[in-house]
Amino acid sequence: MRRMTIAELKTRLSDGVSLNEEEQQQLRADSRAGVQRLLVKWEKKRAHLQALVERYHQMNHFENEARLAGAQRVAGIDEAGRGPLAGPVVAACVVLKPETVIPGINDSKQLTAAKRDFLYDQIRGSAAFYGIGIVSAREIDEINIYQAAKKAMVRAVKQMDHQPDHLLIDAMELPLDVPQTSLIKGDARSNSIAAASILAKVTRDRLMCELDSVYPGYDFASHKGYGTKAHLKAIERLGTCPEHRMTFAPLKS
């Protein structure tokens, strides 16, 4: 590797390139302080990425178990939007390819909005199959949120191009004739469930942003329907709209 200027090296390393051992040794021998700072930063970034890849492989444990038992399409399933006062509950079902590695996948609640958006595109682009299920606020009021969440999950499964032959699910059982493994805190233990949680969360957040323009004044784009002080004040000022869950406290009172 020729001797680069610090600006050139910064550009190259920021592009996420890998360095072979000879290139690393050459940079370590470079006496320029700016080069050493860039090298330290690159090494930390590489170590972080390696940790994410290792975690991804660890979180494939339940998928690998199901495949060893004969399953070919192992799906993770999860939902978003049980707690809000407004908007639908959304579920996603995802079959990840066995050879795929998507570093950084985690329970959607542990990720920033920007990271969720990035991973949403990664998952959609690399998943073998996925499906989305949506249950409206009106349906939630009719059958209760627990049943609505299950209904959204069933819809997500049925939306898939190819039906899964094993389901990994976060502490629930669905009325489907498919073998299921229920995992407590599954979105932090299974890549497939975590991927589903990300698709469900991002899909729902984007739906709430769309509803913000349909029902201006509630600021759905900001709080996504949760019972924040600003949301409750908007309800006091404007009353409820068709997207509010009227069986939820404090709306039902």
N, C-alpha and C positions, 0 to 999 in steps of 0.2 A: 504494500500500500504506500503510495507516494505521500510525502509530507504535505498534509493539507493545512490550509489556514484554519484558525479556530472557527471562523464563521462557516466554512465549508464542512468542517467536522460536526458542528452543531446541527447543521441541516441534515447531514447523513444520519446521525444517531437519532435525531428526532423522528425520522421516518420509520423507526422500528426495525432497522436492518440487524441481521445477526453478524457477529464478528467471529472469525475463526481464531484459533489459539495464537497463531503467528501475528495476526492483526492486534489482538489484545496485548501481547507482549511488546509490540512496537509502540503502542500508545502508553503502556506503563513506563517505558523507557524514555518517553518524551518529557523533557524538562519544563515545558511550559505549564504554568499553574492553571491556565484556562483549560488546557487539555485534560489535566488530572481531574478538575472539577466535572468536566463533561463525562469522563470515564466513570467516575464514582456514581454519577447520576444514572448512566446507562446500566451499570452493574446492579444498582438498586431496582431499576425498572425490570431488568431481566429476572432477578430473583423473585420479584413480585409476580411476574407472569408465570414463572415456573411453579410457584406456590399455588396459583390459581389453576394451572393445569393439573397439578397433583390432587388438588381438592376435587376437581371435576371427575377424575378417575375414581376417587374414593366415593363420590356421590353416585357412581354407576353401580354400586353394590347390589341394589335391589333389582335393577334392570338386568344385570348379569345373572343373578339367581333365577329370574324368570326365564331368561333365554336358555340357561342350562337345563331347566325343567321342560323345555320344548317350545316355549312361546317364541314367535317370530316378530310379532308387532306389539311391543310392550309400550303402553301409553301411560303418561302421567296426566292427571286431571285435577283442576283446582278452580276456585271461583274468586271473584272480587265484588265487593259491594254489599255485604250483609248488613253493615251497620248504618249506612247513611239514611237520612230522612227523605231523600228524593232520588229518583232515577232507578234504573234497572239493576238487577244482579246479573253478572256476566260470568260465564264459565268457559274454560278452554281445555281442550284435550290434545295432547301432543305425543307423537311417536318420533323420537330422535333416532337417527341412524347410528348403529353401533360404532362405526368408525369416526363419527363426528366428535370434535372437541370444541366447545364454546367456552373459553375461559371467562370467569366472572359471573356465571349463572348462579343465582341465589334466590332466596325468598324475596319476592318483589318489594316487600315492605322494608327490606334492608338496603335497597338501592335508591339512588337519586333518580329523579325524573329523567335526566339526561342519559343516565346509564340504562334505565329501563327502555328508553326509546332506541338506544343503540342495540341492545340485546334483542329487542322485539324484531328488528330487521334481520339480525343474525339468525334468530330462531326460525322465522318465517322462510328465510332463504335457504336454510340447510335441513329443516325437518323433513322426515319422510312423508308424514301426513299431519294435519292438524284440523281441528274443528272448533267453532265458536258457538256457544249457546247463550241466548238472552231471554230473560223473563222480566216482563214489565212491572212497573210499580203497581198497576191495577191488579195483575195476577198475584203479586206478593200480598196485597191486601186480602185477596180472596182465599189463599191457601196457606199463608204464613211464610215467613222468610226461610225457615229451615226446609220446608217442602219446596219452596221456590228455588233455593240453591240446588237441591237435588234435581229438580226439573231442568234447570239450566245446564247441569252437568250431563244429563241424559241427552239433551238436545245437542250438546257439543259433540258427544260420541257419535250420534246419528248423522251429524254434518260431515263426518270424515269420509274421504273417498274410499278408504278400505277400513273395515272395522277392526279394532284391536282384538287380540286374543288373550291379553292380560292387562288389567288396569291397576295402576298404583294410585292410591287416592288418600287424601289427607283426612284421616280420622272420620271416615264415613263409609256407608255401604249403599250402592245404587241398585235399583230394581232392574238389573240387566243380567242376561244369561252369559256372563263373561267372568272368568276367574278374577278375583280382586284381592289385592293386598292393601289393608288399611294401615297407614303409618301416622302416628302422632307426630306433629310438627314435620310432616312429610315434605313441605316446601323447603326445608333446610337440610333434608336428608337424601333427597332424590333429585337428580337433574331433570327428569321428565316432569315431575310435579312442579319444580321451581320454574321450568320453562313455561308450563301451563299458567302458573301464577302471574308471570310477566305478561303473557299474551292477554290474559283476562284483565289485568289491571290497566294496561295501556289502552286496550279496546274500550274499556269502560270510561277511562279518563277522557278519551277523545269523544265518546258519545256525550259526556257531560258538557264538554266544550261546545258541541253542536247545539245542545239544549239551551245553553246560555244565550244564544242568539234567538232561539224560539221564544224563550221566556226571560226577557231582559229584566234586570233589577234584582234578581236573586244571586247573581254572581256565581252560578254553577261552575264556571270555568276555573274559579279559584278554589272553592272548597269541595267541589265534586259531590255536593249533596249532603255532606256531613253536617252535623248540628252545631256549627260554630256560632259564636255570638253574632257575627255579621249576618249569617243565614237566618237565625231566629229573629233578628231585628227586621230583616227584609220580609219575613212572613207576617210579623206584626203590622208592617206598613202596607203590604200588598195582598195579604191573605195567601192561601195556598194555590197551587196550580195543579194540573192533571198529573204531573210527575211526582207529586208528593205522596208518601206512603201514609195514608190516613189512619192505619192501625198502629203506627209507631208513636210512642210518647216523645214529646209532649203534644203532638198533633191530634191524637185521639181524644184528648181532654179539652 
